[in-house]
Amino acid sequence: MMRSLVALLPLLLGLCAGGAVARADAPDLSSPKAAAKSLYQAVDRGDGEAIRAVFFTETDAQRQLADAYAEMILATKRLADVAKTKYAGAAAADALALGAVPSEDVKRIDAADVKQDAADHATMTLPLATRPMTFRKTDRGWQLVISDFAGGAPDRIDAQVEMTRQITAAVTEIADGIEADKYPTPHDAEQAIQHRMNEVMTRAVRKNLPATGATTQPTTSGN
């Protein structure tokens, strides 16, 4: 759970690089593939409302996770934009501004394998992906199940929300530092973000030990 979020940081930076903040557009949720593309497009625009609309939630705890996750995505977009501006022309800035995912990645959605095992449940596996994305069909359309996508198991969701917010805070801190010329080179900034991510991971590991694991029982209500 913790590792999946930290590993996602380069992905989010790659999707966010270069996208201008735009007016919120309603995401296309007509199919699992359309919903996945809508998520990528919303990230590229820095459109928090559209990002959040793609996520399926059933409980208050899941809604908190979806909100925290959307905020983290927006924070990584700002970091990518700030790095691109501050370190313009520096090849080493690619680690911050582009991440590890090429823009052609979105096209992989067209080649994804979608399996619908119920009227309101489907999974989609992208080529070379290690695990499928899970979707639920609601009155809004097909939405990405946040509890699967962000690793929000019921007994650990509070810890996941907290860690997601800590990642957002760390990314924001580094973006602020870049703007304030605290990190003269992209390498300095990259080292700083790695250090802060390690701190977040260390705290998360300590809090998720069996003796201190989260025991939250989320209350159920409508989406």
ChimeraX commands (.cxc) that place a marker at each C-alpha (Angstrom):
marker #1 position 0.00,0.00,0.00 radius 0.5
marker #1 position 2.62,2.52,1.06 radius 0.5
marker #1 position 5.04,1.51,-1.67 radius 0.5
marker #1 position 2.37,1.72,-4.38 radius 0.5
marker #1 position 1.67,5.35,-3.54 radius 0.5
marker #1 position 5.31,6.35,-3.47 radius 0.5
marker #1 position 5.96,4.44,-6.68 radius 0.5
marker #1 position 3.09,6.32,-8.27 radius 0.5
marker #1 position 4.78,9.69,-7.73 radius 0.5
marker #1 position 6.88,9.50,-10.94 radius 0.5
marker #1 position 3.75,8.41,-12.84 radius 0.5
marker #1 position 1.82,11.42,-11.63 radius 0.5
marker #1 position 4.72,13.73,-12.43 radius 0.5
marker #1 position 4.88,12.25,-15.92 radius 0.5
marker #1 position 1.18,12.75,-16.52 radius 0.5
marker #1 position 1.22,16.25,-15.05 radius 0.5
marker #1 position 4.16,17.71,-16.91 radius 0.5
marker #1 position 3.29,20.62,-19.15 radius 0.5
marker #1 position -0.49,20.62,-18.65 radius 0.5
marker #1 position -2.14,23.98,-18.06 radius 0.5
marker #1 position -4.85,24.33,-15.43 radius 0.5
marker #1 position -8.18,24.45,-17.23 radius 0.5
marker #1 position -11.86,24.87,-16.48 radius 0.5
marker #1 position -13.41,21.72,-15.03 radius 0.5
marker #1 position -14.87,19.45,-17.72 radius 0.5
marker #1 position -17.19,16.57,-16.95 radius 0.5
marker #1 position -15.25,13.32,-17.38 radius 0.5
marker #1 position -16.43,10.71,-19.85 radius 0.5
marker #1 position -17.47,7.70,-17.75 radius 0.5
marker #1 position -19.30,5.82,-20.50 radius 0.5
marker #1 position -16.95,2.83,-20.24 radius 0.5
marker #1 position -13.98,1.71,-18.13 radius 0.5
marker #1 position -11.58,2.77,-20.92 radius 0.5
marker #1 position -13.27,6.15,-21.23 radius 0.5
marker #1 position -13.05,6.65,-17.47 radius 0.5
marker #1 position -9.34,5.75,-17.44 radius 0.5
marker #1 position -8.66,8.21,-20.26 radius 0.5
marker #1 position -10.68,10.85,-18.43 radius 0.5
marker #1 position -8.48,10.40,-15.37 radius 0.5
marker #1 position -5.29,10.82,-17.40 radius 0.5
marker #1 position -6.74,13.88,-19.17 radius 0.5
marker #1 position -7.91,15.45,-15.89 radius 0.5
marker #1 position -4.44,14.99,-14.39 radius 0.5
marker #1 position -2.90,16.62,-17.45 radius 0.5
marker #1 position -5.24,19.61,-17.04 radius 0.5
marker #1 position -4.74,19.84,-13.29 radius 0.5
marker #1 position -8.52,19.48,-12.96 radius 0.5
marker #1 position -9.17,18.34,-9.39 radius 0.5
marker #1 position -12.93,18.25,-9.77 radius 0.5
marker #1 position -12.72,15.93,-12.76 radius 0.5
marker #1 position -10.10,13.74,-11.06 radius 0.5
marker #1 position -12.37,13.32,-8.06 radius 0.5
marker #1 position -15.40,12.58,-10.26 radius 0.5
marker #1 position -13.66,9.54,-11.75 radius 0.5
marker #1 position -13.24,7.89,-8.32 radius 0.5
marker #1 position -15.91,5.56,-6.95 radius 0.5
marker #1 position -16.47,5.75,-3.19 radius 0.5
marker #1 position -19.00,4.14,-0.86 radius 0.5
marker #1 position -18.03,5.33,2.61 radius 0.5
marker #1 position -16.99,8.52,4.34 radius 0.5
marker #1 position -13.50,7.08,4.82 radius 0.5
marker #1 position -13.21,6.28,1.11 radius 0.5
marker #1 position -14.36,9.79,0.23 radius 0.5
marker #1 position -11.62,11.19,2.45 radius 0.5
marker #1 position -9.10,8.97,0.65 radius 0.5
marker #1 position -10.36,10.09,-2.77 radius 0.5
marker #1 position -10.13,13.75,-1.74 radius 0.5
marker #1 position -6.62,13.27,-0.33 radius 0.5
marker #1 position -5.52,11.38,-3.43 radius 0.5
marker #1 position -6.82,14.08,-5.76 radius 0.5
marker #1 position -4.98,16.72,-3.71 radius 0.5
marker #1 position -1.79,14.69,-3.95 radius 0.5
marker #1 position -2.13,14.49,-7.73 radius 0.5
marker #1 position -2.57,18.27,-7.95 radius 0.5
marker #1 position 0.46,18.79,-5.70 radius 0.5
marker #1 position 2.62,16.63,-7.96 radius 0.5
marker #1 position 1.41,18.60,-10.96 radius 0.5
marker #1 position 2.49,21.83,-9.30 radius 0.5
marker #1 position 5.89,20.32,-8.52 radius 0.5
marker #1 position 6.30,19.28,-12.17 radius 0.5
marker #1 position 5.28,22.72,-13.40 radius 0.5
marker #1 position 7.54,24.56,-10.94 radius 0.5
marker #1 position 10.50,22.34,-11.80 radius 0.5
marker #1 position 9.95,22.77,-15.52 radius 0.5
marker #1 position 9.92,26.56,-15.13 radius 0.5
marker #1 position 12.81,26.86,-12.68 radius 0.5
marker #1 position 15.14,24.39,-14.37 radius 0.5
marker #1 position 14.21,25.13,-17.98 radius 0.5
marker #1 position 16.74,23.67,-20.36 radius 0.5
marker #1 position 18.42,21.46,-17.77 radius 0.5
marker #1 position 18.44,17.84,-18.92 radius 0.5
marker #1 position 18.58,16.60,-15.32 radius 0.5
marker #1 position 15.24,18.29,-14.67 radius 0.5
marker #1 position 13.50,15.50,-16.59 radius 0.5
marker #1 position 13.46,13.37,-13.43 radius 0.5
marker #1 position 11.18,15.95,-11.83 radius 0.5
marker #1 position 9.33,17.34,-14.82 radius 0.5
marker #1 position 8.68,14.20,-16.84 radius 0.5
marker #1 position 8.88,11.24,-14.50 radius 0.5
marker #1 position 9.10,7.73,-15.91 radius 0.5
marker #1 position 6.00,7.51,-18.12 radius 0.5
marker #1 position 5.93,8.56,-21.80 radius 0.5
marker #1 position 2.95,10.45,-23.15 radius 0.5
marker #1 position 2.14,7.47,-25.37 radius 0.5
marker #1 position 1.09,5.61,-22.22 radius 0.5
marker #1 position -2.46,6.90,-22.56 radius 0.5
marker #1 position -2.70,5.09,-25.90 radius 0.5
marker #1 position -2.14,1.81,-24.06 radius 0.5
marker #1 position -5.67,2.14,-22.74 radius 0.5
marker #1 position -7.01,1.32,-26.21 radius 0.5
marker #1 position -5.11,-1.98,-26.09 radius 0.5
marker #1 position -6.18,-2.77,-22.52 radius 0.5
marker #1 position -8.06,-5.96,-21.70 radius 0.5
marker #1 position -11.44,-5.23,-20.09 radius 0.5
marker #1 position -13.37,-7.97,-18.32 radius 0.5
marker #1 position -16.88,-7.29,-17.10 radius 0.5
marker #1 position -17.81,-9.98,-14.58 radius 0.5
marker #1 position -21.06,-8.36,-13.46 radius 0.5
marker #1 position -23.47,-5.70,-14.69 radius 0.5
marker #1 position -21.79,-3.13,-12.47 radius 0.5
marker #1 position -18.26,-4.47,-12.05 radius 0.5
marker #1 position -15.31,-4.61,-14.46 radius 0.5
marker #1 position -11.53,-4.86,-14.41 radius 0.5
marker #1 position -9.13,-3.41,-16.93 radius 0.5
marker #1 position -5.54,-4.55,-17.36 radius 0.5
marker #1 position -3.13,-2.30,-19.22 radius 0.5
marker #1 position -0.34,-3.92,-21.26 radius 0.5
marker #1 position 2.66,-4.61,-19.00 radius 0.5
marker #1 position 0.69,-3.60,-15.89 radius 0.5
marker #1 position 1.23,-5.63,-12.72 radius 0.5
marker #1 position -2.39,-5.50,-11.56 radius 0.5
marker #1 position -5.77,-4.53,-13.03 radius 0.5
marker #1 position -7.77,-1.37,-12.43 radius 0.5
marker #1 position -11.20,-2.01,-10.89 radius 0.5
marker #1 position -14.32,-0.13,-11.99 radius 0.5
marker #1 position -17.88,0.08,-10.71 radius 0.5
marker #1 position -20.87,1.23,-12.75 radius 0.5
marker #1 position -23.03,3.84,-11.00 radius 0.5
marker #1 position -25.68,6.31,-12.08 radius 0.5
marker #1 position -22.76,8.54,-13.15 radius 0.5
marker #1 position -21.16,5.86,-15.30 radius 0.5
marker #1 position -18.06,3.71,-14.84 radius 0.5
marker #1 position -15.88,4.94,-11.97 radius 0.5
marker #1 position -12.46,3.80,-10.75 radius 0.5
marker #1 position -12.67,2.13,-7.33 radius 0.5
marker #1 position -10.49,4.29,-5.10 radius 0.5
marker #1 position -10.12,1.64,-2.40 radius 0.5
marker #1 position -8.37,-0.65,-4.92 radius 0.5
marker #1 position -6.49,2.03,-6.85 radius 0.5
marker #1 position -5.05,3.76,-3.78 radius 0.5
marker #1 position -4.73,0.68,-1.57 radius 0.5
marker #1 position -7.41,1.72,0.89 radius 0.5
marker #1 position -8.26,-1.53,2.67 radius 0.5
marker #1 position -10.99,-0.94,5.30 radius 0.5
marker #1 position -8.73,-1.75,8.25 radius 0.5
marker #1 position -5.96,0.60,7.07 radius 0.5
marker #1 position -7.76,3.37,5.27 radius 0.5
marker #1 position -7.13,6.01,7.96 radius 0.5
marker #1 position -3.39,5.31,7.78 radius 0.5
marker #1 position -3.55,5.51,3.99 radius 0.5
marker #1 position -5.33,8.87,4.10 radius 0.5
marker #1 position -2.75,10.20,6.55 radius 0.5
marker #1 position 0.16,8.98,4.43 radius 0.5
marker #1 position -1.35,10.45,1.27 radius 0.5
marker #1 position -1.66,13.82,2.99 radius 0.5
marker #1 position 1.94,13.56,4.18 radius 0.5
marker #1 position 3.08,12.93,0.61 radius 0.5
marker #1 position 1.12,15.98,-0.51 radius 0.5
marker #1 position 2.77,18.06,2.22 radius 0.5
marker #1 position 6.22,16.80,1.24 radius 0.5
marker #1 position 5.70,17.49,-2.46 radius 0.5
marker #1 position 4.33,20.96,-1.67 radius 0.5
marker #1 position 7.33,21.69,0.54 radius 0.5
marker #1 position 9.75,20.81,-2.25 radius 0.5
marker #1 position 7.80,22.84,-4.82 radius 0.5
marker #1 position 7.87,25.83,-2.46 radius 0.5
marker #1 position 11.60,25.32,-1.99 radius 0.5
marker #1 position 12.24,25.24,-5.72 radius 0.5
marker #1 position 10.33,28.50,-6.16 radius 0.5
marker #1 position 12.34,30.07,-3.30 radius 0.5
marker #1 position 15.65,28.98,-4.91 radius 0.5
marker #1 position 16.37,26.63,-2.02 radius 0.5
marker #1 position 17.52,23.95,-4.48 radius 0.5
marker #1 position 20.01,25.43,-7.00 radius 0.5
marker #1 position 19.95,22.39,-9.31 radius 0.5
marker #1 position 17.35,19.78,-10.29 radius 0.5
marker #1 position 19.60,17.17,-8.69 radius 0.5
marker #1 position 19.32,19.01,-5.36 radius 0.5
marker #1 position 15.54,19.03,-5.67 radius 0.5
marker #1 position 15.44,15.36,-6.65 radius 0.5
marker #1 position 17.55,14.45,-3.63 radius 0.5
marker #1 position 15.25,16.49,-1.39 radius 0.5
marker #1 position 12.07,14.84,-2.62 radius 0.5
marker #1 position 13.67,11.40,-2.24 radius 0.5
marker #1 position 14.67,12.25,1.33 radius 0.5
marker #1 position 11.16,13.45,2.18 radius 0.5
marker #1 position 9.56,10.37,0.60 radius 0.5
marker #1 position 11.84,8.14,2.66 radius 0.5
marker #1 position 10.70,9.98,5.79 radius 0.5
marker #1 position 7.06,9.43,4.87 radius 0.5
marker #1 position 7.68,5.74,4.20 radius 0.5
marker #1 position 9.53,5.27,7.49 radius 0.5
marker #1 position 6.67,6.82,9.46 radius 0.5
marker #1 position 4.12,4.73,7.57 radius 0.5
marker #1 position 6.00,1.49,8.25 radius 0.5
marker #1 position 6.14,2.27,11.97 radius 0.5
marker #1 position 2.43,3.08,12.12 radius 0.5
marker #1 position 1.44,-0.05,10.22 radius 0.5
marker #1 position 3.14,-2.50,12.56 radius 0.5
marker #1 position 0.63,-5.14,13.82 radius 0.5
marker #1 position 0.55,-3.67,17.34 radius 0.5
marker #1 position -0.35,-0.21,16.07 radius 0.5
marker #1 position -2.19,-0.89,12.82 radius 0.5
marker #1 position -5.26,1.14,11.89 radius 0.5
marker #1 position -8.55,-0.37,13.02 radius 0.5
marker #1 position -10.97,2.10,11.48 radius 0.5
marker #1 position -14.45,0.83,10.66 radius 0.5
marker #1 position -15.77,3.24,7.99 radius 0.5
marker #1 position -19.43,4.14,8.10 radius 0.5
marker #1 position -21.43,3.32,5.00 radius 0.5
marker #1 position -23.47,5.85,3.10 radius 0.5
marker #1 position -24.30,6.68,-0.51 radius 0.5
marker #1 position -21.71,7.84,-3.03 radius 0.5
marker link #1:1,2 radius 0.2
marker link #1:2,3 radius 0.2
marker link #1:3,4 radius 0.2
marker link #1:4,5 radius 0.2
marker link #1:5,6 radius 0.2
marker link #1:6,7 radius 0.2
marker link #1:7,8 radius 0.2
marker link #1:8,9 radius 0.2
marker link #1:9,10 radius 0.2
marker link #1:10,11 radius 0.2
marker link #1:11,12 radius 0.2
marker link #1:12,13 radius 0.2
marker link #1:13,14 radius 0.2
marker link #1:14,15 radius 0.2
marker link #1:15,16 radius 0.2
marker link #1:16,17 radius 0.2
marker link #1:17,18 radius 0.2
marker link #1:18,19 radius 0.2
marker link #1:19,20 radius 0.2
marker link #1:20,21 radius 0.2
marker link #1:21,22 radius 0.2
marker link #1:22,23 radius 0.2
marker link #1:23,24 radius 0.2
marker link #1:24,25 radius 0.2
marker link #1:25,26 radius 0.2
marker link #1:26,27 radius 0.2
marker link #1:27,28 radius 0.2
marker link #1:28,29 radius 0.2
marker link #1:29,30 radius 0.2
marker link #1:30,31 radius 0.2
marker link #1:31,32 radius 0.2
marker link #1:32,33 radius 0.2
marker link #1:33,34 radius 0.2
marker link #1:34,35 radius 0.2
marker link #1:35,36 radius 0.2
marker link #1:36,37 radius 0.2
marker link #1:37,38 radius 0.2
marker link #1:38,39 radius 0.2
marker link #1:39,40 radius 0.2
marker link #1:40,41 radius 0.2
marker link #1:41,42 radius 0.2
marker link #1:42,43 radius 0.2
marker link #1:43,44 radius 0.2
marker link #1:44,45 radius 0.2
marker link #1:45,46 radius 0.2
marker link #1:46,47 radius 0.2
marker link #1:47,48 radius 0.2
marker link #1:48,49 radius 0.2
marker link #1:49,50 radius 0.2
marker link #1:50,51 radius 0.2
marker link #1:51,52 radius 0.2
marker link #1:52,53 radius 0.2
marker link #1:53,54 radius 0.2
marker link #1:54,55 radius 0.2
marker link #1:55,56 radius 0.2
marker link #1:56,57 radius 0.2
marker link #1:57,58 radius 0.2
marker link #1:58,59 radius 0.2
marker link #1:59,60 radius 0.2
marker link #1:60,61 radius 0.2
marker link #1:61,62 radius 0.2
marker link #1:62,63 radius 0.2
marker link #1:63,64 radius 0.2
marker link #1:64,65 radius 0.2
marker link #1:65,66 radius 0.2
marker link #1:66,67 radius 0.2
marker link #1:67,68 radius 0.2
marker link #1:68,69 radius 0.2
marker link #1:69,70 radius 0.2
marker link #1:70,71 radius 0.2
marker link #1:71,72 radius 0.2
marker link #1:72,73 radius 0.2
marker link #1:73,74 radius 0.2
marker link #1:74,75 radius 0.2
marker link #1:75,76 radius 0.2
marker link #1:76,77 radius 0.2
marker link #1:77,78 radius 0.2
marker link #1:78,79 radius 0.2
marker link #1:79,80 radius 0.2
marker link #1:80,81 radius 0.2
marker link #1:81,82 radius 0.2
marker link #1:82,83 radius 0.2
marker link #1:83,84 radius 0.2
marker link #1:84,85 radius 0.2
marker link #1:85,86 radius 0.2
marker link #1:86,87 radius 0.2
marker link #1:87,88 radius 0.2
marker link #1:88,89 radius 0.2
marker link #1:89,90 radius 0.2
marker link #1:90,91 radius 0.2
marker link #1:91,92 radius 0.2
marker link #1:92,93 radius 0.2
marker link #1:93,94 radius 0.2
marker link #1:94,95 radius 0.2
marker link #1:95,96 radius 0.2
marker link #1:96,97 radius 0.2
marker link #1:97,98 radius 0.2
marker link #1:98,99 radius 0.2
marker link #1:99,100 radius 0.2
marker link #1:100,101 radius 0.2
marker link #1:101,102 radius 0.2
marker link #1:102,103 radius 0.2
marker link #1:103,104 radius 0.2
marker link #1:104,105 radius 0.2
marker link #1:105,106 radius 0.2
marker link #1:106,107 radius 0.2
marker link #1:107,108 radius 0.2
marker link #1:108,109 radius 0.2
marker link #1:109,110 radius 0.2
marker link #1:110,111 radius 0.2
marker link #1:111,112 radius 0.2
marker link #1:112,113 radius 0.2
marker link #1:113,114 radius 0.2
marker link #1:114,115 radius 0.2
marker link #1:115,116 radius 0.2
marker link #1:116,117 radius 0.2
marker link #1:117,118 radius 0.2
marker link #1:118,119 radius 0.2
marker link #1:119,120 radius 0.2
marker link #1:120,121 radius 0.2
marker link #1:121,122 radius 0.2
marker link #1:122,123 radius 0.2
marker link #1:123,124 radius 0.2
marker link #1:124,125 radius 0.2
marker link #1:125,126 radius 0.2
marker link #1:126,127 radius 0.2
marker link #1:127,128 radius 0.2
marker link #1:128,129 radius 0.2
marker link #1:129,130 radius 0.2
marker link #1:130,131 radius 0.2
marker link #1:131,132 radius 0.2
marker link #1:132,133 radius 0.2
marker link #1:133,134 radius 0.2
marker link #1:134,135 radius 0.2
marker link #1:135,136 radius 0.2
marker link #1:136,137 radius 0.2
marker link #1:137,138 radius 0.2
marker link #1:138,139 radius 0.2
marker link #1:139,140 radius 0.2
marker link #1:140,141 radius 0.2
marker link #1:141,142 radius 0.2
marker link #1:142,143 radius 0.2
marker link #1:143,144 radius 0.2
marker link #1:144,145 radius 0.2
marker link #1:145,146 radius 0.2
marker link #1:146,147 radius 0.2
marker link #1:147,148 radius 0.2
marker link #1:148,149 radius 0.2
marker link #1:149,150 radius 0.2
marker link #1:150,151 radius 0.2
marker link #1:151,152 radius 0.2
marker link #1:152,153 radius 0.2
marker link #1:153,154 radius 0.2
marker link #1:154,155 radius 0.2
marker link #1:155,156 radius 0.2
marker link #1:156,157 radius 0.2
marker link #1:157,158 radius 0.2
marker link #1:158,159 radius 0.2
marker link #1:159,160 radius 0.2
marker link #1:160,161 radius 0.2
marker link #1:161,162 radius 0.2
marker link #1:162,163 radius 0.2
marker link #1:163,164 radius 0.2
marker link #1:164,165 radius 0.2
marker link #1:165,166 radius 0.2
marker link #1:166,167 radius 0.2
marker link #1:167,168 radius 0.2
marker link #1:168,169 radius 0.2
marker link #1:169,170 radius 0.2
marker link #1:170,171 radius 0.2
marker link #1:171,172 radius 0.2
marker link #1:172,173 radius 0.2
marker link #1:173,174 radius 0.2
marker link #1:174,175 radius 0.2
marker link #1:175,176 radius 0.2
marker link #1:176,177 radius 0.2
marker link #1:177,178 radius 0.2
marker link #1:178,179 radius 0.2
marker link #1:179,180 radius 0.2
marker link #1:180,181 radius 0.2
marker link #1:181,182 radius 0.2
marker link #1:182,183 radius 0.2
marker link #1:183,184 radius 0.2
marker link #1:184,185 radius 0.2
marker link #1:185,186 radius 0.2
marker link #1:186,187 radius 0.2
marker link #1:187,188 radius 0.2
marker link #1:188,189 radius 0.2
marker link #1:189,190 radius 0.2
marker link #1:190,191 radius 0.2
marker link #1:191,192 radius 0.2
marker link #1:192,193 radius 0.2
marker link #1:193,194 radius 0.2
marker link #1:194,195 radius 0.2
marker link #1:195,196 radius 0.2
marker link #1:196,197 radius 0.2
marker link #1:197,198 radius 0.2
marker link #1:198,199 radius 0.2
marker link #1:199,200 radius 0.2
marker link #1:200,201 radius 0.2
marker link #1:201,202 radius 0.2
marker link #1:202,203 radius 0.2
marker link #1:203,204 radius 0.2
marker link #1:204,205 radius 0.2
marker link #1:205,206 radius 0.2
marker link #1:206,207 radius 0.2
marker link #1:207,208 radius 0.2
marker link #1:208,209 radius 0.2
marker link #1:209,210 radius 0.2
marker link #1:210,211 radius 0.2
marker link #1:211,212 radius 0.2
marker link #1:212,213 radius 0.2
marker link #1:213,214 radius 0.2
marker link #1:214,215 radius 0.2
marker link #1:215,216 radius 0.2
marker link #1:216,217 radius 0.2
marker link #1:217,218 radius 0.2
marker link #1:218,219 radius 0.2
marker link #1:219,220 radius 0.2
marker link #1:220,221 radius 0.2
marker link #1:221,222 radius 0.2
marker link #1:222,223 radius 0.2
view
